[in-house]
């Protein structure tokens, strides 16, 4: 008997209501059965069986009026960390969680931010970000990369930071690096670099679209690079060009204002994915021939017109649930009421965990796969969120910190197993790599990161 069938038996014995609504029966086609359980005020779990697929679908609904809120969480304090979704959630004090962005190389591959701190501006160029509002009610999708600016306050000169923890600076570019990604994306060993340390807390930018924070110039160098250090950021360029000229003009002790946004107001947290499933209430996912677009277990995040947030996992690679292609998943999200929805990491990574119930879906690996990040449901306000515009962000535990060493895997066989599993899975990072290669060939784009992941995929496969 599968875990799913055992779960169904438990729900029925527990006396939960088995509800079939006309809307779901029509939208999901056939004799659809929905089992509903209240997890917390405003948070409900729905297990949907659609024999026409067949599909087994798991849905978490978080109402915007509830005390609960969604947050992003990393497996550890540094890139290269892997942990089970349930471990990440339990360490964060969450009441529920799903796996997050693709992360086969050891860090999220698309735009990722937590508690106002940007950790990646997105490596691929074709991914999208789902931004969560500070209040935890509602979200929206931005197809572009995160937008990062650095302003020399003395001269009033601003440069656009071309990437955050992504690749090496090219031409006139300036790029940013932090300690989090130093093992996977270290600052360049040559060029011009400047080390910046926080000077004060975060404040909202105009219209609450993005965050501003002042930094003080601690050191500047052209020639040898600088290593990342805890609590500081490195901005780097090549030895010559406009980026190098901007860095060379900075004065020790001077102030640089950093700004980042994803063009969505009120966002402190963001998780990336690909492809976009629903936009403006319409299905926008297209059919494709890539491995990533075949039937696989799936995870998605979405938002309804009233701001209710949806976390959805579809089981796959089983007789009673075959998985979905992205376009079918998009139709499902729209049927559930989503006006915007994004596909997250899938395949064996697809996991939904609920406090007290455990892992409620049937991961296709036969067990939880270790992943690099997750989307969690917190029972109340997030104590790690900065009180933006009011006080400095100091003294509170960050979601970048994982309290138990048992939940953080850095290096060794466990890390290699997690990497190999994700890179070898056509519904997870391996499929994303092949999808990216296809797009890259057609667009004539082959990034450093793409080449690096391609090599790892070839070894893993």
N, C-alpha and C positions, 0 to 999 in steps of 0.2 A: 504494500500500500504506500503510495507516495506521500510526501509531506503535505501536499495540498489536500489530499483526501482526508488525512488525519486532522488537518486544520478545520475542514468543513464539519467533520463529525464533532469536534470540540465546540464550534460555534453553535451548532444545533442543540447539543446537550446543554450548553450554557443558557439556552432559552432566548437567544437573540431572534429578532424579527427577520424573517425572510421576505423581502419586499421586491415586487416587480412593478415598475411604473410603466405606464403606457409610453411615455416619452422615450425611456430607455429601450423598451421592446421595439419601437419603431426605428430609433436611431441606430441601434446596434444589431438589428435584424435577427429575427427568430425568437425562440423561447429563451429569453434572457433571464437569468436568475441573479439577483443581487442580495448579498448578505451584508448587513450594515452593523457596525459597532461604533459607539461613541468612545473616543480615546480621551478627550478632555473637552472642556467647554469650547465649542466652536470648531473642534477638530473631530472629524469622522473618518472611519476606514470603511471602504466598500470593496467587497470581493465579488467580481462579476464573472459569471460563466456564460459564454456564448458558444453553444454547440455548433453553430454554423461554420466557425473558423476551422477547427475549434480554437477558442481562446480562453485563457484564464487571465483576468485583468485585476490589478490591485490599484485602488485609488485612495489617496489621502486628500481630503478637502479641509482647508484652513480658512475660516471666514475672517474677513477683515475686522469684524467687530469683536473678535475673541481676544483674550489675553495672550494667546500663543502667537509666535511669529516665526518666520523662516530665517535661517542664517546659513552662511557658508562656513565650512570647516575643513581644515587640512589634516592630513595624517600625521604630520610632525612639524617641527620647527625649521626643517631644512628640506630642500628638494632632494629626491631620492628616498623619501619616507613613504612607506606603504603600511596600511592597516585595513582590517575588515571594516565595512561600513558600520556594523554594530558596535565595534570598538571605538571608532571615531565618535559615534553618537553618544555612547555611554560616558566617554571621557568628557564630553561637552555638556553633560546633564540634559541631553535631549530626550524627548518623549517619542520621537519617530525620526526616521531618516531614509533617504535613498542615496545611491551612489551619485557622484557628480560628473564633472567633465572628463573627457578622455585624458589619460595621463600615463601612457605606457612608458615614457622615458623618465618618469619619476616626479613630474610636476604637471599641473594643469596645462593643456596645450593651447587653450584659448584664453580670452580675457578672464581674469580671476581677481576678485577683491574681497576682503573681509574686514569688517569693523573700520571701514574708512581707509584701509591700507591696500594699495594696489600691489599685487604680487606678480602679475603678468599682463602685458598689453595685448597678448595674443600672437601666436607664432605663425599662423597659417595664412591670414589675409582673406580667407573665405568663411571663417567661422563667425559666430554671433555671440552676443552676451545677453543674458537675462538679468536685468537689474532689479534688486529688491529694495523697496522703499524703507526709509529709516524706521517708520512706524510698524513695518512688517505686514501691512495690508496692501496688496497689489504689487504689480511688477510690470515691466515692459521690456521689449527686445530692441537692441541696437545691432545692426548688421556690421557696422564698422569696428575697427580696433579702438581701444581706449585712446583718448586724446590727452597727451601730457605736454605741459609747457613749463619752461624754467625762465624766470625773469631776474636779471641782475638789477637789484633795486637802486644801486648807485648810478648806473647809466640809463636805466629804464629800457634796456634792450632785452627782448624776449626771443627765445629759440624754441622751436618745436622739438620735443624729444621723440626720436623716431621709433624707439622701442624700449620697453621696460622689461628687463630680465629676458631679453630676446636678441640673440645674434650679436654680431660685431658691427661697430659703426662703419659706414661706407661713405665715400665722398665727403660731403660737407656735414654729414649727420652727427648728432649728439645722441647717445643712448644712456639709459640708466640701469644701475645694477645694485642689488642689495645682498645682504648676507644669506637670506633665504635661498637664493638660487645659485650661490657661489660654486657649489659642487657640479652643477649641470651647465650653468651659463656664467662663467667667471668674467670679471672685467678684463678687457684686452691687456696683454702684457706690454704693449708699446702704444704710443700715441700721447695725447694730452688728457689728463685726468684731474678731477677736483673731488675732494671729499667734503661732504656736507653733513652737519649734525643738526638735529631739530633745535629750533630757537624758542618756539612756543607751540601751542596746540593748534588743532585744525579749526577752520571756519568755513562756512558755506560760501561758495562763489556766488556771483550774481544770479538771482532766480533759483538758488539752491541747485544749480546744475553744476555739480562737481565740488571738489574740496580744494581749499588753499591752505598752505602751511609755510611759514618762514623757516629757512635754514641758514645757519652761519657757515661761512667758508673756513674750514679747518686747515686744509693743505691743498696745494696745487702743484702739478708737475707735468712737464713735457719731456718725453723720452721713455723711461721705464714706466710701466703701469702701476696702479695701486691695487692692493688686495682689499676685498670687502671686509668690513668690520661690523660687529654687532651695533645696532642702533644708528648707523650712518648709511648714507647712500653715496654711490660713486656716479658721477657723470663723466663720460669719456668720448673722445673723438679720435680721428686720425691725427697725425703729426702736423698736417697742414689743411687748409681749407677754412670755410666760414665757421664750422664748429670749433676748430682749434683756436681761431681768432676770438670767439666768444669766451671760451674757457680761459685763454691767456689774459683777458682783460679783467678777470675777477681778482679782487683784492682779499688778502687774508683778513678775517674778521668781518668781511662784508656780508650782506644778506642776499640770499637767493630765494625768491618765492616760487614754490612748486605748486603746480595745479594739475589735477587729473579729473576726467569725467568720461562718461559713456553716452553723453547727450541725452540723459534722462534725469529729471529733477529728483532730488531727495534720496539718491542712491548711496548707500555705504557698502553694500555687498553685491557681488555679481558673480555669476557662474556662466561659463561658456559651453558651447556645443555646436553641432552641425548635423543635419541641415535645419533651417527654420521650417517649422511644420505648418503653423497657422499665423497669419498676419492680417490685421484688420477684419477678423472674423471669417476669413476665407482660407481654404486650403491652398498653400503655396508650394508644398513639397512636390518635387517632380519625380517621375520615374527615371531610373538610370540603370545601367548594366554593371555598376561597380559591386564588388563583394559586399560593401557596406550597405547596399540597397536591397540585398536579398532578405528573406525571412529570418529574423533573429529575435532573441529576447531584447526588449527595449525598455528604456527609461526616458521619461519626458517630464518637463516642467511647463506649466501654463497658468494663465490667469483668465478669469471670467469677467464679464462686463461690470459686475458689482464689486470686483476686487478680490474675490475668493481665489486663493492659490491652489493649484492642483499639482500633486506629485503622483506620477503614474508609472507603474511597472507592468509589463506584459511578459508572461512566461513564454518560453520557446524551446524548440528542440526536444519536445515531449509529445507523446501520442495525444494527450488531452489538451495541448496548447502548442501550436506550431510556430508562434512568433509572428511578427508583422514586418512588412516593408514600410519605409518611411511614409509613403502616401497613405497607406491604410492607418498607420498610427496617427497621422494628421486628421483623418476623418474621424477617428475615435476621439481625439482631443476636442474637435469641434462639436461632436455629439455630446460630450461632457460639458459643453458650454464655454470652452476656451475661445477667447478672441485673439489670443497670442499664445504660441507654444513653441518650444524648442526641444529638439532631440539631444539627449545627453549620451554618455557612454553606455554601451549596450553589450550584447553577448553575455559571456560569463560574468561580467561586472555587474549586470542588472540585479539589484538587491533592494528590498524594502524591509526595514526593521521597525518594530513597534515595541515600546517598553511594555513588559509583561506578557507579550505574545511572542517575542523573538523575531526571527526572520520569517515573514509570512508568505513569501513567494518561494519558488523552487529554482534556485540558481542552477544554471545549466552545467556548471563544473561539478555539481554534486555537493558543493560546499561553497562558503563565501570566498570570493576572490579578494585578495588585498588590493586596495585602490589608493589613489593619492589624495582624493578629496571627496566630500559629500555635501549634500544639502540636508540640513537638520531642522527639525521642528522643536523650538524651545518652548517650555511651559509658560513663559512670561517674557518680560522685556529682557533684552540682551545686556548683561552687566558689562560686557566688553566694548559696547558701542561708545565712542567718544561723545561727550555732551557738546556737540558741535556748536561753536560760537559762544559758549558759556565758560568752559574751563578747559585747561590743557588735558590731553589724554595721558594721564600718568597713574601709575599705581594699580591699575586694574588688570586682571588676567586677560590675556589676549587669546583669541581662538587659534592663534598660531602656536600656542603652547599646548602640549599634550601631557597630561599629568602622569600617566602610567607608562613606564618603559615597555610594558607588554603590548601596548597598542602602537608602538612606533618601531618600524623595521627599517634600519639604515644599513645597507650592505649585506653581504653574506648570501647564503643559499636562498633565504626567504625572499630577498630582493630580486635575485635572479629568477626565481620561480614566478614572482609576480610580473616581472618584465616580460618573460617568455610567454606567459599565459595571455597577457594583453596584446603583445605584438603578433602572436600566432593566431589570434581570434579574428575572423573576418567581420564579426559584429562589433568589435571593440577597436583598439588602437591599430591593430594590423589592417583591418578594413579601411580605417580612416587614412592610413598611409597610402594604400593603393588608390583610394579615392583622390587623395591629394596629388599623387603622382600623375594620375590621369588628367586632373585639372591643370597641373603644372606643365605637362607636356603640351596641352592645348593652348595654354596661355604663355608658354615660353618662360615660366617662372620655376626656378629650382633654388630654394633658399638653403643656407647652411644647415638649418635645423632639419629641413626635409631630407637632405643628403645623409645626415647623421642618423635619423630615424630609419631611413631606407636601409642603411647598412645593418642596423640592429634587427630590423625586420627580416632581412635576408639570412642573418645568422640564426634567428629564432625559428624561422620557417624551415 
